[in-house]
Amino acid sequence: MKYIKSFKIFESSNLTRHQIMQACDFYKFEDYEVNEDLTVSVYQSHVNLSEQELDKLPFNFYYVEGSINLSENNLTDMKGF
């Protein structure tokens, strides 16, 4: 998907709660919570960030109850998990 590149703003470390929620909605997380420390917990749902051309994770995860798919990205580490 070519339009995803506009969401590169979410790859910074100084995100607001609102920006994180926008990203979670964009990536179609079904049941999530943005914690006080601005990490994300995902409940009873899967995290699919495959084929997003990500160089790093868009935000820090605290908890993921389902599976995680990060394939077909340009990630060099798992910082954020």
Protein Blocks (a to p, Z undefined) as FASTA:
>chain_A
ZZlmmmmmmmccbbcfklmmmmmmmnopabdcddfkopacdehiacdfehklpabdfbdc
fbdfbdcdfehiabfbfehZZ
